[in-house]
Amino acid sequence: MARGLTLGSRRAVVQLGVAALVALSCCALVVGAALAPAPPVVLPLLAVVCVGLPMAVAVEVPGAVRMLRRETRALAALRRHLAELPETPHPLED
């Protein structure tokens, strides 16, 4: 992970990555079922998995995005505060 991420933002990035991975894998399942005709018994299960699993994972996405935005705002506020501090010379320099 990136060096400056906190534990909460790392978790948010992982949640977003898992959501993307689930969506891609479900798309691959649908394409696989279309290219190699799946048995009729499997089609209802495939439909439930390919629709339900992304929906279940998508519940976490808004919270993860909110966490990343909150962290970005906090970091911007910290940088603004640091930019307002006066510059001081190093005590050991002439």
ROLUMSE-936032 format. One record per residue: x, y, z of N, C-alpha, C, CB in turn; residue number from 1; residue in three letters. Coordinates in nm, 3 decimals. Glycine has a CB too. Layout:
<rs>
n_px=X | n_py=Y | n_pz=Z | ca_px=X | ca_py=Y | ca_pz=Z | c_px=X | c_py=Y | c_pz=Z | cb_px=X | cb_py=Y | cb_pz=Z | i=NUM | aa=Ala
...
</rs>
This chain:
<rs>
n_px=0.083 | n_py=-0.118 | n_pz=0.000 | ca_px=0.000 | ca_py=0.000 | ca_pz=0.000 | c_px=0.088 | c_py=0.125 | c_pz=0.000 | cb_px=-0.094 | cb_py=0.000 | cb_pz=0.121 | i=1 | aa=Met
n_px=0.025 | n_py=0.236 | n_pz=-0.025 | ca_px=0.097 | ca_py=0.361 | ca_pz=-0.026 | c_px=0.148 | c_py=0.393 | c_pz=0.115 | cb_px=0.008 | cb_py=0.475 | cb_pz=-0.080 | i=2 | aa=Ala
n_px=0.254 | n_py=0.470 | n_pz=0.119 | ca_px=0.321 | ca_py=0.494 | ca_pz=0.245 | c_px=0.240 | c_py=0.581 | c_pz=0.341 | cb_px=0.452 | cb_py=0.557 | cb_pz=0.220 | i=3 | aa=Arg
n_px=0.164 | n_py=0.679 | n_pz=0.291 | ca_px=0.097 | ca_py=0.774 | ca_pz=0.377 | c_px=-0.044 | c_py=0.734 | c_pz=0.418 | cb_px=0.092 | cb_py=0.903 | cb_pz=0.311 | i=4 | aa=Gly
n_px=-0.090 | n_py=0.616 | n_pz=0.385 | ca_px=-0.228 | ca_py=0.578 | ca_pz=0.415 | c_px=-0.240 | c_py=0.530 | c_pz=0.559 | cb_px=-0.277 | cb_py=0.470 | cb_pz=0.318 | i=5 | aa=Leu
n_px=-0.348 | n_py=0.570 | n_pz=0.624 | ca_px=-0.376 | ca_py=0.522 | ca_pz=0.758 | c_px=-0.447 | c_py=0.387 | c_pz=0.749 | cb_px=-0.462 | cb_py=0.626 | cb_pz=0.838 | i=6 | aa=Thr
n_px=-0.471 | n_py=0.328 | n_pz=0.863 | ca_px=-0.536 | ca_py=0.198 | ca_pz=0.865 | c_px=-0.677 | c_py=0.205 | c_pz=0.807 | cb_px=-0.542 | cb_py=0.144 | cb_pz=1.008 | i=7 | aa=Leu
n_px=-0.750 | n_py=0.311 | n_pz=0.838 | ca_px=-0.886 | ca_py=0.327 | ca_pz=0.786 | c_px=-0.888 | c_py=0.344 | c_pz=0.636 | cb_px=-0.953 | cb_py=0.445 | cb_pz=0.850 | i=8 | aa=Gly
n_px=-0.794 | n_py=0.423 | n_pz=0.583 | ca_px=-0.792 | ca_py=0.443 | ca_pz=0.439 | c_px=-0.740 | c_py=0.319 | c_pz=0.366 | cb_px=-0.706 | cb_py=0.564 | cb_pz=0.403 | i=9 | aa=Ser
n_px=-0.652 | n_py=0.244 | n_pz=0.428 | ca_px=-0.608 | ca_py=0.118 | ca_pz=0.367 | c_px=-0.725 | c_py=0.021 | c_pz=0.357 | cb_px=-0.492 | cb_py=0.054 | cb_pz=0.449 | i=10 | aa=Arg
n_px=-0.804 | n_py=0.017 | n_pz=0.463 | ca_px=-0.923 | ca_py=-0.070 | ca_pz=0.461 | c_px=-1.019 | c_py=-0.026 | c_pz=0.352 | cb_px=-0.994 | cb_py=-0.069 | cb_pz=0.598 | i=11 | aa=Arg
n_px=-1.035 | n_py=0.104 | n_pz=0.336 | ca_px=-1.124 | ca_py=0.157 | ca_pz=0.232 | c_px=-1.074 | c_py=0.121 | c_pz=0.093 | cb_px=-1.138 | cb_py=0.309 | cb_pz=0.246 | i=12 | aa=Ala
n_px=-0.944 | n_py=0.131 | n_pz=0.072 | ca_px=-0.887 | ca_py=0.095 | ca_pz=-0.058 | c_px=-0.905 | c_py=-0.054 | c_pz=-0.085 | cb_px=-0.738 | cb_py=0.132 | cb_pz=-0.064 | i=13 | aa=Val
n_px=-0.887 | n_py=-0.136 | n_pz=0.018 | ca_px=-0.906 | ca_py=-0.281 | ca_pz=0.002 | c_px=-1.053 | c_py=-0.311 | c_pz=-0.030 | cb_px=-0.862 | cb_py=-0.356 | cb_pz=0.130 | i=14 | aa=Val
n_px=-1.145 | n_py=-0.244 | n_pz=0.038 | ca_px=-1.287 | ca_py=-0.265 | ca_pz=0.010 | c_px=-1.322 | c_py=-0.229 | c_pz=-0.133 | cb_px=-1.373 | cb_py=-0.184 | cb_pz=0.107 | i=15 | aa=Gln
n_px=-1.268 | n_py=-0.118 | n_pz=-0.183 | ca_px=-1.294 | ca_py=-0.079 | ca_pz=-0.321 | c_px=-1.232 | c_py=-0.178 | c_pz=-0.418 | cb_px=-1.241 | cb_py=0.063 | cb_pz=-0.347 | i=16 | aa=Leu
n_px=-1.113 | n_py=-0.228 | n_pz=-0.386 | ca_px=-1.049 | ca_py=-0.327 | ca_pz=-0.471 | c_px=-1.127 | c_py=-0.458 | c_pz=-0.476 | cb_px=-0.909 | cb_py=-0.354 | cb_pz=-0.423 | i=17 | aa=Gly
n_px=-1.179 | n_py=-0.500 | n_pz=-0.361 | ca_px=-1.260 | ca_py=-0.622 | ca_pz=-0.356 | c_px=-1.388 | c_py=-0.604 | c_pz=-0.437 | cb_px=-1.293 | cb_py=-0.660 | cb_pz=-0.210 | i=18 | aa=Val
n_px=-1.450 | n_py=-0.488 | n_pz=-0.426 | ca_px=-1.572 | ca_py=-0.461 | ca_pz=-0.502 | c_px=-1.544 | c_py=-0.467 | c_pz=-0.652 | cb_px=-1.631 | cb_py=-0.323 | cb_pz=-0.464 | i=19 | aa=Ala
n_px=-1.434 | n_py=-0.410 | n_pz=-0.695 | ca_px=-1.398 | ca_py=-0.415 | ca_pz=-0.837 | c_px=-1.367 | c_py=-0.558 | c_pz=-0.881 | cb_px=-1.277 | cb_py=-0.324 | cb_pz=-0.865 | i=20 | aa=Ala
n_px=-1.297 | n_py=-0.633 | n_pz=-0.797 | ca_px=-1.265 | ca_py=-0.771 | ca_pz=-0.830 | c_px=-1.390 | c_py=-0.858 | c_pz=-0.840 | cb_px=-1.171 | cb_py=-0.829 | cb_pz=-0.725 | i=21 | aa=Leu
n_px=-1.485 | n_py=-0.838 | n_pz=-0.750 | ca_px=-1.611 | ca_py=-0.913 | ca_pz=-0.754 | c_px=-1.688 | c_py=-0.881 | c_pz=-0.881 | cb_px=-1.697 | cb_py=-0.882 | cb_pz=-0.629 | i=22 | aa=Val
n_px=-1.694 | n_py=-0.752 | n_pz=-0.916 | ca_px=-1.765 | ca_py=-0.713 | ca_pz=-1.038 | c_px=-1.701 | c_py=-0.775 | c_pz=-1.162 | cb_px=-1.768 | cb_py=-0.560 | cb_pz=-1.052 | i=23 | aa=Ala
n_px=-1.568 | n_py=-0.772 | n_pz=-1.168 | ca_px=-1.499 | ca_py=-0.832 | ca_pz=-1.284 | c_px=-1.518 | c_py=-0.983 | c_pz=-1.290 | cb_px=-1.350 | cb_py=-0.800 | cb_pz=-1.278 | i=24 | aa=Leu
n_px=-1.512 | n_py=-1.049 | n_pz=-1.176 | ca_px=-1.528 | ca_py=-1.195 | ca_pz=-1.176 | c_px=-1.671 | c_py=-1.234 | c_pz=-1.214 | cb_px=-1.491 | cb_py=-1.253 | cb_pz=-1.039 | i=25 | aa=Ser
n_px=-1.769 | n_py=-1.157 | n_pz=-1.171 | ca_px=-1.908 | ca_py=-1.187 | ca_pz=-1.210 | c_px=-1.929 | c_py=-1.163 | c_pz=-1.359 | cb_px=-2.006 | cb_py=-1.101 | cb_pz=-1.129 | i=26 | aa=Cys
n_px=-1.866 | n_py=-1.060 | n_pz=-1.413 | ca_px=-1.873 | ca_py=-1.039 | ca_pz=-1.559 | c_px=-1.809 | c_py=-1.155 | c_pz=-1.633 | cb_px=-1.803 | cb_py=-0.907 | cb_pz=-1.597 | i=27 | aa=Cys
n_px=-1.697 | n_py=-1.203 | n_pz=-1.581 | ca_px=-1.631 | ca_py=-1.318 | ca_pz=-1.644 | c_px=-1.719 | c_py=-1.442 | c_pz=-1.638 | cb_px=-1.497 | cb_py=-1.346 | cb_pz=-1.576 | i=28 | aa=Ala
n_px=-1.791 | n_py=-1.462 | n_pz=-1.528 | ca_px=-1.883 | ca_py=-1.575 | ca_pz=-1.519 | c_px=-1.994 | c_py=-1.567 | c_pz=-1.623 | cb_px=-1.943 | cb_py=-1.583 | cb_pz=-1.380 | i=29 | aa=Leu
n_px=-2.050 | n_py=-1.448 | n_pz=-1.639 | ca_px=-2.158 | ca_py=-1.430 | ca_pz=-1.737 | c_px=-2.106 | c_py=-1.453 | c_pz=-1.878 | cb_px=-2.220 | cb_py=-1.289 | cb_pz=-1.726 | i=30 | aa=Val
n_px=-1.989 | n_py=-1.399 | n_pz=-1.909 | ca_px=-1.930 | ca_py=-1.419 | ca_pz=-2.042 | c_px=-1.899 | c_py=-1.567 | c_pz=-2.064 | cb_px=-1.802 | cb_py=-1.334 | cb_pz=-2.060 | i=31 | aa=Val
n_px=-1.846 | n_py=-1.632 | n_pz=-1.963 | ca_px=-1.817 | ca_py=-1.775 | ca_pz=-1.975 | c_px=-1.943 | c_py=-1.857 | c_pz=-1.998 | cb_px=-1.747 | cb_py=-1.826 | cb_pz=-1.851 | i=32 | aa=Gly
n_px=-2.050 | n_py=-1.820 | n_pz=-1.929 | ca_px=-2.177 | ca_py=-1.893 | ca_pz=-1.947 | c_px=-2.236 | c_py=-1.866 | c_pz=-2.085 | cb_px=-2.278 | cb_py=-1.852 | cb_pz=-1.839 | i=33 | aa=Ala
n_px=-2.210 | n_py=-1.749 | n_pz=-2.141 | ca_px=-2.262 | ca_py=-1.718 | ca_pz=-2.274 | c_px=-2.181 | c_py=-1.788 | c_pz=-2.383 | cb_px=-2.261 | cb_py=-1.566 | cb_pz=-2.297 | i=34 | aa=Ala
n_px=-2.051 | n_py=-1.793 | n_pz=-2.366 | ca_px=-1.966 | ca_py=-1.853 | ca_pz=-2.470 | c_px=-1.972 | c_py=-2.006 | c_pz=-2.468 | cb_px=-1.822 | cb_py=-1.807 | cb_pz=-2.452 | i=35 | aa=Leu
n_px=-1.970 | n_py=-2.064 | n_pz=-2.351 | ca_px=-1.981 | ca_py=-2.209 | ca_pz=-2.338 | c_px=-2.117 | c_py=-2.236 | c_pz=-2.275 | cb_px=-1.862 | cb_py=-2.271 | cb_pz=-2.252 | i=36 | aa=Ala
n_px=-2.214 | n_py=-2.273 | n_pz=-2.352 | ca_px=-2.350 | ca_py=-2.285 | ca_pz=-2.298 | c_px=-2.354 | c_py=-2.366 | c_pz=-2.168 | cb_px=-2.442 | cb_py=-2.350 | cb_pz=-2.401 | i=37 | aa=Pro
n_px=-2.402 | n_py=-2.298 | n_pz=-2.065 | ca_px=-2.411 | ca_py=-2.361 | ca_pz=-1.934 | c_px=-2.535 | c_py=-2.450 | c_pz=-1.927 | cb_px=-2.414 | cb_py=-2.256 | cb_pz=-1.822 | i=38 | aa=Ala
n_px=-2.532 | n_py=-2.554 | n_pz=-1.845 | ca_px=-2.651 | ca_py=-2.638 | ca_pz=-1.828 | c_px=-2.767 | c_py=-2.556 | c_pz=-1.770 | cb_px=-2.619 | cb_py=-2.759 | cb_pz=-1.736 | i=39 | aa=Pro
n_px=-2.888 | n_py=-2.587 | n_pz=-1.807 | ca_px=-3.003 | ca_py=-2.509 | ca_pz=-1.758 | c_px=-3.017 | c_py=-2.509 | c_pz=-1.606 | cb_px=-3.129 | cb_py=-2.563 | cb_pz=-1.818 | i=40 | aa=Pro
n_px=-2.967 | n_py=-2.611 | n_pz=-1.540 | ca_px=-2.977 | ca_py=-2.617 | ca_pz=-1.394 | c_px=-2.888 | c_py=-2.510 | c_pz=-1.330 | cb_px=-2.937 | cb_py=-2.757 | cb_pz=-1.342 | i=41 | aa=Val
n_px=-2.779 | n_py=-2.476 | n_pz=-1.394 | ca_px=-2.682 | ca_py=-2.382 | ca_pz=-1.338 | c_px=-2.723 | c_py=-2.237 | c_pz=-1.360 | cb_px=-2.545 | cb_py=-2.406 | cb_pz=-1.400 | i=42 | aa=Val
n_px=-2.805 | n_py=-2.209 | n_pz=-1.461 | ca_px=-2.838 | ca_py=-2.072 | ca_pz=-1.495 | c_px=-2.905 | c_py=-1.993 | c_pz=-1.382 | cb_px=-2.927 | cb_py=-2.071 | cb_pz=-1.613 | i=43 | aa=Leu
n_px=-3.002 | n_py=-2.048 | n_pz=-1.310 | ca_px=-3.058 | ca_py=-1.970 | ca_pz=-1.198 | c_px=-2.954 | c_py=-1.937 | c_pz=-1.089 | cb_px=-3.174 | cb_py=-2.045 | cb_pz=-1.134 | i=44 | aa=Pro
n_px=-2.869 | n_py=-2.034 | n_pz=-1.058 | ca_px=-2.764 | ca_py=-2.009 | ca_pz=-0.960 | c_px=-2.667 | c_py=-1.903 | c_pz=-1.010 | cb_px=-2.688 | cb_py=-2.139 | cb_pz=-0.928 | i=45 | aa=Leu
n_px=-2.632 | n_py=-1.911 | n_pz=-1.136 | ca_px=-2.542 | ca_py=-1.813 | ca_pz=-1.196 | c_px=-2.604 | c_py=-1.673 | c_pz=-1.191 | cb_px=-2.511 | cb_py=-1.852 | cb_pz=-1.342 | i=46 | aa=Leu
n_px=-2.733 | n_py=-1.663 | n_pz=-1.219 | ca_px=-2.801 | ca_py=-1.533 | ca_pz=-1.215 | c_px=-2.801 | c_py=-1.477 | c_pz=-1.074 | cb_px=-2.945 | cb_py=-1.546 | cb_pz=-1.266 | i=47 | aa=Ala
n_px=-2.829 | n_py=-1.560 | n_pz=-0.975 | ca_px=-2.831 | ca_py=-1.513 | ca_pz=-0.835 | c_px=-2.693 | c_py=-1.467 | c_pz=-0.792 | cb_px=-2.881 | cb_py=-1.624 | cb_pz=-0.741 | i=48 | aa=Val
n_px=-2.591 | n_py=-1.543 | n_pz=-0.827 | ca_px=-2.454 | ca_py=-1.509 | ca_pz=-0.787 | c_px=-2.408 | c_py=-1.383 | c_pz=-0.859 | cb_px=-2.357 | cb_py=-1.625 | cb_pz=-0.817 | i=49 | aa=Val
n_px=-2.433 | n_py=-1.373 | n_pz=-0.987 | ca_px=-2.382 | ca_py=-1.260 | ca_pz=-1.066 | c_px=-2.458 | c_py=-1.131 | c_pz=-1.040 | cb_px=-2.388 | cb_py=-1.293 | cb_pz=-1.213 | i=50 | aa=Cys
n_px=-2.575 | n_py=-1.137 | n_pz=-0.983 | ca_px=-2.648 | ca_py=-1.016 | ca_pz=-0.947 | c_px=-2.637 | c_py=-0.989 | c_pz=-0.798 | cb_px=-2.796 | cb_py=-1.028 | cb_pz=-0.988 | i=51 | aa=Val
n_px=-2.650 | n_py=-1.092 | n_pz=-0.717 | ca_px=-2.652 | ca_py=-1.074 | ca_pz=-0.572 | c_px=-2.518 | c_py=-1.043 | c_pz=-0.510 | cb_px=-2.706 | cb_py=-1.196 | cb_pz=-0.509 | i=52 | aa=Gly
n_px=-2.413 | n_py=-1.107 | n_pz=-0.556 | ca_px=-2.282 | ca_py=-1.085 | ca_pz=-0.496 | c_px=-2.232 | c_py=-0.942 | c_pz=-0.516 | cb_px=-2.181 | cb_py=-1.183 | cb_pz=-0.554 | i=53 | aa=Leu
n_px=-2.238 | n_py=-0.886 | n_pz=-0.636 | ca_px=-2.197 | ca_py=-0.745 | ca_pz=-0.650 | c_px=-2.285 | c_py=-0.651 | c_pz=-0.568 | cb_px=-2.201 | cb_py=-0.704 | cb_pz=-0.796 | i=54 | aa=Pro
n_px=-2.414 | n_py=-0.683 | n_pz=-0.556 | ca_px=-2.501 | ca_py=-0.598 | ca_pz=-0.475 | c_px=-2.461 | c_py=-0.605 | c_pz=-0.328 | cb_px=-2.648 | cb_py=-0.639 | cb_pz=-0.492 | i=55 | aa=Met
n_px=-2.425 | n_py=-0.722 | n_pz=-0.280 | ca_px=-2.384 | ca_py=-0.737 | ca_pz=-0.141 | c_px=-2.253 | c_py=-0.662 | c_pz=-0.113 | cb_px=-2.368 | cb_py=-0.885 | cb_pz=-0.106 | i=56 | aa=Ala
n_px=-2.162 | n_py=-0.667 | n_pz=-0.206 | ca_px=-2.034 | ca_py=-0.600 | ca_pz=-0.188 | c_px=-2.050 | c_py=-0.449 | c_pz=-0.205 | cb_px=-1.930 | cb_py=-0.654 | cb_pz=-0.288 | i=57 | aa=Val
n_px=-2.142 | n_py=-0.405 | n_pz=-0.290 | ca_px=-2.161 | ca_py=-0.263 | ca_pz=-0.316 | c_px=-2.212 | c_py=-0.187 | c_pz=-0.194 | cb_px=-2.257 | cb_py=-0.244 | cb_pz=-0.430 | i=58 | aa=Ala
n_px=-2.263 | n_py=-0.256 | n_pz=-0.095 | ca_px=-2.310 | ca_py=-0.190 | ca_pz=0.027 | c_px=-2.195 | c_py=-0.118 | c_pz=0.097 | cb_px=-2.376 | cb_py=-0.292 | cb_pz=0.123 | i=59 | aa=Val
n_px=-2.075 | n_py=-0.173 | n_pz=0.087 | ca_px=-1.958 | ca_py=-0.116 | ca_pz=0.154 | c_px=-1.893 | c_py=-0.002 | c_pz=0.077 | cb_px=-1.857 | cb_py=-0.223 | cb_pz=0.178 | i=60 | aa=Glu
n_px=-1.923 | n_py=0.014 | n_pz=-0.049 | ca_px=-1.854 | ca_py=0.111 | ca_pz=-0.134 | c_px=-1.877 | c_py=0.256 | c_pz=-0.089 | cb_px=-1.898 | cb_py=0.094 | cb_pz=-0.277 | i=61 | aa=Val
n_px=-1.999 | n_py=0.301 | n_pz=-0.061 | ca_px=-2.015 | ca_py=0.441 | ca_pz=-0.020 | c_px=-1.938 | c_py=0.476 | c_pz=0.107 | cb_px=-2.162 | cb_py=0.470 | cb_pz=0.001 | i=62 | aa=Pro
n_px=-1.934 | n_py=0.387 | n_pz=0.202 | ca_px=-1.857 | ca_py=0.412 | ca_pz=0.325 | c_px=-1.708 | c_py=0.422 | c_pz=0.297 | cb_px=-1.883 | cb_py=0.302 | cb_pz=0.426 | i=63 | aa=Gly
n_px=-1.658 | n_py=0.338 | n_pz=0.207 | ca_px=-1.517 | ca_py=0.343 | ca_pz=0.173 | c_px=-1.482 | c_py=0.473 | c_pz=0.102 | cb_px=-1.479 | cb_py=0.223 | cb_pz=0.085 | i=64 | aa=Ala
n_px=-1.566 | n_py=0.515 | n_pz=0.011 | ca_px=-1.542 | ca_py=0.641 | ca_pz=-0.060 | c_px=-1.549 | c_py=0.758 | c_pz=0.038 | cb_px=-1.645 | cb_py=0.660 | cb_pz=-0.175 | i=65 | aa=Val
n_px=-1.644 | n_py=0.753 | n_pz=0.129 | ca_px=-1.657 | ca_py=0.858 | ca_pz=0.231 | c_px=-1.531 | c_py=0.866 | c_pz=0.317 | cb_px=-1.781 | cb_py=0.833 | cb_pz=0.320 | i=66 | aa=Arg
n_px=-1.478 | n_py=0.751 | n_pz=0.354 | ca_px=-1.356 | ca_py=0.747 | ca_pz=0.436 | c_px=-1.238 | c_py=0.810 | c_pz=0.361 | cb_px=-1.323 | cb_py=0.602 | cb_pz=0.476 | i=67 | aa=Met
n_px=-1.223 | n_py=0.777 | n_pz=0.234 | ca_px=-1.113 | ca_py=0.833 | ca_pz=0.156 | c_px=-1.128 | c_py=0.983 | c_pz=0.138 | cb_px=-1.103 | cb_py=0.764 | cb_pz=0.019 | i=68 | aa=Leu
n_px=-1.250 | n_py=1.031 | n_pz=0.116 | ca_px=-1.272 | ca_py=1.175 | ca_pz=0.102 | c_px=-1.242 | c_py=1.247 | c_pz=0.234 | cb_px=-1.417 | cb_py=1.205 | cb_pz=0.057 | i=69 | aa=Arg
n_px=-1.285 | n_py=1.188 | n_pz=0.345 | ca_px=-1.259 | ca_py=1.249 | ca_pz=0.476 | c_px=-1.108 | c_py=1.258 | c_pz=0.500 | cb_px=-1.326 | cb_py=1.166 | cb_pz=0.590 | i=70 | aa=Arg
n_px=-1.036 | n_py=1.154 | n_pz=0.466 | ca_px=-0.891 | ca_py=1.154 | ca_pz=0.485 | c_px=-0.825 | c_py=1.259 | c_pz=0.396 | cb_px=-0.833 | cb_py=1.016 | cb_pz=0.455 | i=71 | aa=Glu
n_px=-0.875 | n_py=1.273 | n_pz=0.273 | ca_px=-0.819 | ca_py=1.371 | ca_pz=0.180 | c_px=-0.842 | c_py=1.512 | c_pz=0.233 | cb_px=-0.881 | cb_py=1.356 | cb_pz=0.040 | i=72 | aa=Thr
n_px=-0.963 | n_py=1.538 | n_pz=0.286 | ca_px=-0.992 | ca_py=1.671 | ca_pz=0.342 | c_px=-0.905 | c_py=1.699 | c_pz=0.464 | cb_px=-1.141 | cb_py=1.681 | cb_pz=0.380 | i=73 | aa=Arg
n_px=-0.886 | n_py=1.600 | n_pz=0.549 | ca_px=-0.804 | ca_py=1.619 | ca_pz=0.669 | c_px=-0.659 | c_py=1.646 | c_pz=0.630 | cb_px=-0.812 | cb_py=1.495 | cb_pz=0.760 | i=74 | aa=Ala
n_px=-0.609 | n_py=1.577 | n_pz=0.530 | ca_px=-0.473 | ca_py=1.599 | ca_pz=0.484 | c_px=-0.457 | c_py=1.738 | c_pz=0.424 | cb_px=-0.433 | cb_py=1.492 | cb_pz=0.383 | i=75 | aa=Leu
n_px=-0.556 | n_py=1.783 | n_pz=0.348 | ca_px=-0.551 | ca_py=1.917 | ca_pz=0.290 | c_px=-0.555 | c_py=2.023 | c_pz=0.400 | cb_px=-0.668 | cb_py=1.938 | cb_pz=0.193 | i=76 | aa=Ala
n_px=-0.635 | n_py=2.002 | n_pz=0.503 | ca_px=-0.641 | ca_py=2.097 | ca_pz=0.614 | c_px=-0.507 | c_py=2.102 | c_pz=0.688 | cb_px=-0.754 | cb_py=2.059 | cb_pz=0.711 | i=77 | aa=Ala
n_px=-0.445 | n_py=1.987 | n_pz=0.707 | ca_px=-0.314 | ca_py=1.984 | ca_pz=0.772 | c_px=-0.210 | c_py=2.058 | c_pz=0.689 | cb_px=-0.270 | cb_py=1.839 | cb_pz=0.795 | i=78 | aa=Leu
n_px=-0.211 | n_py=2.037 | n_pz=0.559 | ca_px=-0.115 | ca_py=2.107 | ca_pz=0.472 | c_px=-0.139 | c_py=2.257 | c_pz=0.472 | cb_px=-0.124 | cb_py=2.053 | cb_pz=0.328 | i=79 | aa=Arg
n_px=-0.266 | n_py=2.301 | n_pz=0.476 | ca_px=-0.295 | ca_py=2.445 | ca_pz=0.484 | c_px=-0.242 | c_py=2.503 | c_pz=0.615 | cb_px=-0.447 | cb_py=2.471 | cb_pz=0.472 | i=80 | aa=Arg
n_px=-0.262 | n_py=2.429 | n_pz=0.724 | ca_px=-0.214 | ca_py=2.475 | ca_pz=0.853 | c_px=-0.061 | c_py=2.484 | c_pz=0.855 | cb_px=-0.264 | cb_py=2.381 | cb_pz=0.964 | i=81 | aa=His
n_px=0.005 | n_py=2.385 | n_pz=0.800 | ca_px=0.152 | ca_py=2.387 | ca_pz=0.796 | c_px=0.205 | c_py=2.499 | c_pz=0.708 | cb_px=0.206 | cb_py=2.254 | cb_pz=0.747 | i=82 | aa=Leu
n_px=0.133 | n_py=2.531 | n_pz=0.601 | ca_px=0.176 | ca_py=2.639 | ca_pz=0.513 | c_px=0.166 | c_py=2.775 | c_pz=0.582 | cb_px=0.093 | cb_py=2.639 | cb_pz=0.384 | i=83 | aa=Ala
n_px=0.077 | n_py=2.788 | n_pz=0.680 | ca_px=0.060 | ca_py=2.914 | ca_pz=0.752 | c_px=0.166 | c_py=2.936 | c_pz=0.860 | cb_px=-0.077 | cb_py=2.919 | cb_pz=0.814 | i=84 | aa=Glu
n_px=0.236 | n_py=2.832 | n_pz=0.900 | ca_px=0.337 | ca_py=2.846 | ca_pz=1.004 | c_px=0.454 | c_py=2.928 | c_pz=0.953 | cb_px=0.385 | cb_py=2.708 | cb_pz=1.052 | i=85 | aa=Leu
n_px=0.514 | n_py=3.012 | n_pz=1.041 | ca_px=0.629 | ca_py=3.092 | ca_pz=0.996 | c_px=0.754 | c_py=3.006 | c_pz=0.978 | cb_px=0.658 | cb_py=3.205 | cb_pz=1.097 | i=86 | aa=Pro
n_px=0.838 | n_py=3.048 | n_pz=0.886 | ca_px=0.965 | ca_py=2.979 | ca_pz=0.863 | c_px=1.064 | c_py=3.024 | c_pz=0.969 | cb_px=1.020 | cb_py=3.008 | cb_pz=0.719 | i=87 | aa=Glu
n_px=1.138 | n_py=2.933 | n_pz=1.026 | ca_px=1.239 | ca_py=2.966 | ca_pz=1.124 | c_px=1.373 | c_py=2.908 | c_pz=1.078 | cb_px=1.200 | cb_py=2.911 | cb_pz=1.265 | i=88 | aa=Thr
n_px=1.480 | n_py=2.981 | n_pz=1.101 | ca_px=1.610 | ca_py=2.930 | ca_pz=1.060 | c_px=1.654 | c_py=2.814 | c_pz=1.151 | cb_px=1.716 | cb_py=3.042 | cb_pz=1.063 | i=89 | aa=Pro
n_px=1.738 | n_py=2.729 | n_pz=1.098 | ca_px=1.792 | ca_py=2.619 | ca_pz=1.175 | c_px=1.881 | c_py=2.674 | c_pz=1.287 | cb_px=1.870 | cb_py=2.521 | cb_pz=1.085 | i=90 | aa=His
n_px=1.870 | n_py=2.623 | n_pz=1.408 | ca_px=1.947 | ca_py=2.681 | ca_pz=1.520 | c_px=2.097 | c_py=2.664 | c_pz=1.507 | cb_px=1.902 | cb_py=2.620 | cb_pz=1.648 | i=91 | aa=Pro
n_px=2.144 | n_py=2.568 | n_pz=1.432 | ca_px=2.288 | ca_py=2.543 | ca_pz=1.421 | c_px=2.351 | c_py=2.609 | c_pz=1.299 | cb_px=2.315 | cb_py=2.395 | cb_pz=1.416 | i=92 | aa=Leu
n_px=2.269 | n_py=2.671 | n_pz=1.214 | ca_px=2.323 | ca_py=2.739 | ca_pz=1.096 | c_px=2.361 | c_py=2.882 | c_pz=1.134 | cb_px=2.221 | cb_py=2.739 | cb_pz=0.979 | i=93 | aa=Glu
n_px=2.456 | n_py=2.938 | n_pz=1.059 | ca_px=2.501 | ca_py=3.076 | ca_pz=1.084 | c_px=2.405 | c_py=3.177 | c_pz=1.034 | cb_px=2.634 | cb_py=3.100 | cb_pz=1.023 | i=94 | aa=Asp
</rs>
